[in-house]
Amino acid sequence: MLLAIDVGNTNIVYGVFDGENLVHKFRVESARGRTADEYTIALRALLDLHGVGPERIDAAILACVVPSLTEPMLSLVRTAFGREAVVVGPGIRTGMAILIENPREVGADRIADAVAGFDRAKGGVVVVDFGTSTNFDVVTPKGEYLGGVLAPGLQISADALFARAAKLPRVEIAKPAKVVGKNTVHAMQSGIVYGYVGLVDGLVERILGEVGFPCSVIATGGLASLIAPLSRTITDVDDELTLIGLRILHERNRA
């Protein structure tokens, strides 16, 4: 079995693959103060709960955008499973030409998204990943990573509103019944949700107008299921896209 670890700024997602099948998925907080031992105990407990013994994990791959958590994750894999994880970063074989000025700047999660998105679309694709930031990553019909857009994430945008407007309450991020709110909560939810849908559709339409080739638009990440049904540009949703990209990258770097 393959353990895929996707470390983001807000959450760490662990995926366990049996061949090409994602059989288990766990999401925990990215706690920068937590030690490697604490992460190891927590993951072992989750695996034990689902009947996965440590001897069944025979490989691991890591994508980490939080530098302080890279070594704890590598230590976790060594301690819990006696393995060395493949790390997504400079020098890894992606099977994808990176056409930006400095390829080292592209986050590991964005590479995984692009690889999986192209594998799924079999052509030009824009992957929209709703995380701490919302990432728009563009792949050409030839399978080349063209570049992308980074925008403040939906939760960050909402938190800024709650923090800076003294009389506005913190509200659940959810689709309101109507665009025009009849109370403060619904008005805020409308602005947060439909305003963000407008951001997504506006950027995707500008991307499609600029690149000049047809693209599928695939959404992934924690809030994809909220935004995608309201969007006129998103054509597909895959919550496991980043983990699938890590599995594909591991296949390409097995040697």
C-alpha positions in Angstrom: 0.0 0.0 0.0 1.1 3.6 -0.7 0.7 6.4 1.8 0.3 9.8 0.2 0.7 12.8 2.4 -0.5 16.2 1.3 0.6 18.9 3.9 -1.2 22.2 3.4 -1.3 25.4 5.5 -4.6 24.4 7.2 -4.9 20.7 7.0 -2.8 17.5 6.4 -4.5 14.9 4.3 -3.3 11.3 4.4 -4.4 8.9 1.6 -3.8 5.2 1.6 -3.8 3.6 -1.9 -4.2 -0.1 -2.6 -3.0 -0.1 -6.2 -4.9 2.7 -7.9 -7.7 2.6 -5.4 -7.9 5.2 -2.6 -9.1 3.0 0.2 -8.7 5.4 3.2 -8.5 9.2 3.6 -7.8 11.1 6.8 -7.7 14.8 7.4 -6.0 16.4 10.4 -5.0 20.0 11.4 -1.6 21.3 10.2 -0.3 22.0 13.7 3.1 23.5 13.4 3.9 23.0 17.0 3.2 19.3 17.0 6.2 16.9 17.1 7.0 14.1 14.7 6.1 11.6 17.5 2.7 13.2 18.0 2.0 12.9 14.3 3.2 9.3 14.3 1.0 8.3 17.2 -2.1 10.0 15.6 -1.6 8.4 12.2 -0.9 5.0 13.6 -4.1 5.2 15.7 -6.2 6.2 12.6 -4.7 3.3 10.6 -5.3 0.8 13.4 -8.9 2.0 13.6 -9.3 0.9 10.0 -7.4 -2.3 10.3 -4.3 -1.2 8.4 -1.2 -2.5 10.1 2.1 -0.6 9.6 3.6 -3.6 7.7 1.1 -3.0 4.9 2.5 0.4 4.1 5.4 -0.3 1.7 5.9 3.1 0.1 5.1 6.8 0.8 5.1 10.1 -1.0 5.0 13.6 0.5 3.9 17.0 -0.9 4.5 19.7 1.7 4.0 23.5 1.4 4.8 24.1 5.1 8.6 23.9 5.3 8.6 23.4 9.1 6.5 20.3 8.7 8.6 18.5 6.0 11.1 16.9 8.4 8.4 15.8 10.9 6.5 14.1 8.1 9.7 12.3 6.8 10.4 11.2 10.4 6.8 9.9 10.7 7.3 7.7 7.7 10.7 6.4 8.9 9.5 5.7 12.5 6.0 4.3 11.7 6.8 2.3 8.5 10.6 2.0 8.2 10.5 3.7 4.8 11.9 6.8 3.0 9.2 9.0 1.5 9.5 10.4 -2.0 9.4 14.2 -1.7 7.7 16.2 -4.4 10.1 19.0 -5.2 13.0 20.0 -7.5 14.5 16.9 -9.2 11.4 14.7 -9.1 10.2 13.2 -12.4 6.8 14.7 -13.1 6.4 13.7 -16.8 5.3 17.3 -17.3 7.3 20.3 -18.7 7.1 23.3 -16.4 6.9 26.4 -18.5 7.3 29.1 -15.9 10.2 31.3 -15.2 11.4 29.5 -12.0 10.0 25.9 -11.8 11.2 25.7 -8.2 8.5 28.2 -7.2 5.6 25.9 -8.0 4.1 24.3 -4.9 4.2 20.6 -4.6 0.4 20.4 -4.3 0.0 22.4 -7.5 2.3 20.0 -9.4 0.2 17.1 -8.1 -3.0 18.8 -9.1 -1.7 19.6 -12.6 -0.5 16.0 -13.2 -3.8 14.5 -12.0 -5.9 17.0 -13.8 -4.2 16.3 -17.1 -4.5 12.6 -16.5 -8.2 13.0 -15.9 -9.0 15.5 -18.7 -6.7 14.0 -21.4 -6.3 17.5 -22.7 -6.1 21.1 -21.8 -7.2 21.7 -18.2 -7.6 24.3 -15.5 -7.5 22.9 -12.0 -9.1 25.1 -9.3 -8.0 24.0 -5.8 -10.0 25.5 -3.0 -7.5 25.5 -0.1 -6.0 28.1 2.2 -5.4 29.9 -1.0 -7.4 29.2 -4.2 -5.0 28.0 -6.9 -5.8 28.0 -10.6 -3.3 25.8 -12.5 -3.3 25.6 -16.3 -2.0 22.6 -18.3 -1.8 22.7 -22.1 -3.2 20.0 -24.4 0.3 18.7 -24.8 0.5 18.2 -21.0 2.8 21.2 -20.2 2.4 23.2 -17.0 1.7 26.7 -18.3 1.3 28.6 -15.1 -1.5 29.8 -12.9 -3.2 32.2 -10.6 -3.2 32.4 -6.8 -6.0 34.1 -4.9 -6.9 34.5 -1.2 -8.9 31.5 -0.1 -12.6 31.7 0.6 -12.1 31.2 4.4 -9.3 33.8 4.5 -11.6 36.3 2.8 -14.4 35.6 5.2 -12.1 35.8 8.2 -10.9 39.2 7.1 -14.4 40.4 6.9 -15.3 39.1 10.4 -12.1 40.6 11.9 -12.2 44.0 10.4 -16.0 44.8 10.6 -16.8 45.3 14.2 -20.6 45.0 14.0 -20.7 42.0 11.7 -21.0 38.5 13.3 -19.0 35.4 12.3 -21.3 33.3 10.1 -21.3 29.8 8.7 -20.0 29.7 5.1 -23.1 28.3 3.4 -25.3 29.0 0.4 -28.1 31.4 1.3 -31.6 30.9 0.1 -31.5 34.0 -2.1 -28.9 36.4 -3.4 -30.6 39.4 -1.8 -30.4 38.7 1.9 -33.3 39.7 4.2 -31.1 39.8 7.3 -27.4 40.4 8.1 -26.4 36.7 8.2 -28.0 35.9 4.8 -26.5 39.1 3.3 -23.1 38.2 4.5 -23.4 34.6 3.3 -24.5 35.9 -0.1 -21.6 38.2 -0.4 -19.1 35.6 0.7 -20.4 32.7 -1.4 -21.7 34.4 -4.5 -19.0 36.9 -4.4 -16.4 34.1 -4.5 -18.3 32.3 -7.3 -17.9 35.5 -9.2 -14.2 35.6 -8.5 -13.8 32.0 -9.7 -15.8 32.4 -12.9 -14.2 35.7 -13.7 -10.7 34.4 -13.4 -11.5 31.2 -15.3 -13.1 33.1 -18.2 -10.1 35.4 -18.4 -7.7 32.3 -18.4 -9.7 30.6 -21.2 -9.8 33.8 -23.2 -6.0 34.2 -22.9 -4.7 30.7 -23.5 -6.6 30.1 -26.8 -7.2 26.4 -26.4 -10.2 24.4 -25.0 -9.9 23.4 -21.4 -11.8 21.3 -18.9 -12.2 23.0 -15.5 -11.8 20.7 -12.6 -12.4 21.8 -9.0 -10.9 20.1 -5.9 -10.2 21.0 -2.3 -12.3 21.5 0.8 -14.9 24.0 -0.5 -15.2 22.7 -4.1 -18.5 21.0 -3.3 -20.0 24.3 -2.2 -18.7 26.5 -5.0 -18.8 24.2 -8.0 -22.6 23.8 -8.3 -23.0 27.6 -8.4 -20.3 28.1 -11.0 -20.9 28.4 -14.7 -17.3 27.5 -15.6 -16.4 24.5 -13.4 -17.2 21.3 -15.4 -16.0 18.6 -12.9 -15.3 18.0 -9.2 -12.8 15.6 -7.7 -12.1 15.9 -4.0 -9.2 13.4 -4.2 -7.4 15.0 -7.1 -4.3 16.0 -5.2 -3.9 12.6 -3.6 -4.4 11.0 -7.0 -1.7 13.2 -8.4 0.7 12.1 -5.7 0.0 8.5 -6.6 0.8 9.2 -10.2 4.0 11.0 -9.3 5.0 8.0 -7.1 4.5 5.7 -10.0 6.8 7.9 -12.1 9.5 7.9 -9.5 9.4 4.4 -8.3 13.0 3.6 -9.3 
